[in-house]
């Protein structure tokens, strides 16, 4: 039976959907990570810290859906990408999951005892639960941009080399650390704009705005440095020769070579792609202006646009490459060579068109119900607050 959507189009659709899910996670759960990463610094008293925690405690679990959907989409739509990345970056994934586990435990146990040391320790645990994932996610993106040392044989068995065998520290290089710091600053901004939007007006909100301004300036500088590094740091890969965009999936059906500055070639070939980095800068500047003028909704919207642009610029810069190999020119994973079958992608698209709107509608309803600022005095009267 001939499917109504050709294989190439389905591959592009699922590449876009993967980007949507990752950006959705960065925006929705990113504010929770950023909020917790600022917790010990923005909030000074126990009541202030409880107030900050309660800005995210009611929604963080729902936001995890984006992470689960993203991982599931990679597993189902891009099995080769899942196999190579989740195996090669296993220690990084384990570190992220370990840090994320601290979040629900910290929420539940922090206020169970009145001791100052007890609560301070859990506050720092929540800080780790926000800071570490933000850093490691950025480091992972940096490793994708600089290429991973893996190869696939004729039977598509994976062999790992160099930094994978060097353990977790092998994933950290000057460029990947720069990407990690950019990620931290980006999510700190997202968290600060969320706190300024959700917390009652006063000294706590003002401190969140101050940290948000610093984070916005850091995002602009670090993101610009990342662009300079991509242009002049010797990074980049490109596809050579013709690739069968409608052909069967096999990573060894294409050749990818390293070329300095190649990550910027798409902007010359497809000028419309420049919209992604422009949104990264414009959104961050809008967030900065919103924080300066205390226009909280615009600050959060601007920060979210900045997240969309920054993550989107990585995707459009690399297209059609998903994960390049630094070891073997015929092992890199492309949109055209690393997807599931034509039929699988079509069936999954149908399921997505049914269930993704349900997720979006439910999420919108939850945020409508929970709309409003957290008041410190409510901590004493509302039994539902942590």
Buried (B, 14 or more C-beta within 10 A) or exposed (E): EEEEEEBBEBBBBBBEBBBBBBBBBBBBBBBBBBBBBBBBEBBEEBBBBBBBBBBBBBBBEBBBBBBEBBBEBBBBBBBBBBBBBBEBBEBBBEBBEEBBEBBBEBBEBBBEEEEEEBBBBBBBBBBBBBBBBBBBBBBBBBBBBBBBBBBBEEEEEBEBBEBBEEEBEBBBBEBBBBBBBBBBBBBBBBBBBBBBBBBBEEEBBEBBBBBBBBBBBBBBEBBBBBBEBBBEBEBBBBBEEEBEBEEEBBBBBBBBBBBEBBBBEBBEEEEEBBBBBEBBBBBBBBBBBBBEEEBBEBBBBBBBBBBBBBBBBBBBBBBBBBBBBBBBBBBBBBBBBBBBEBEBBBBBBEEBEEEBEEBEEEBEEEEEEEEEBBBBEBBEEEEEBB
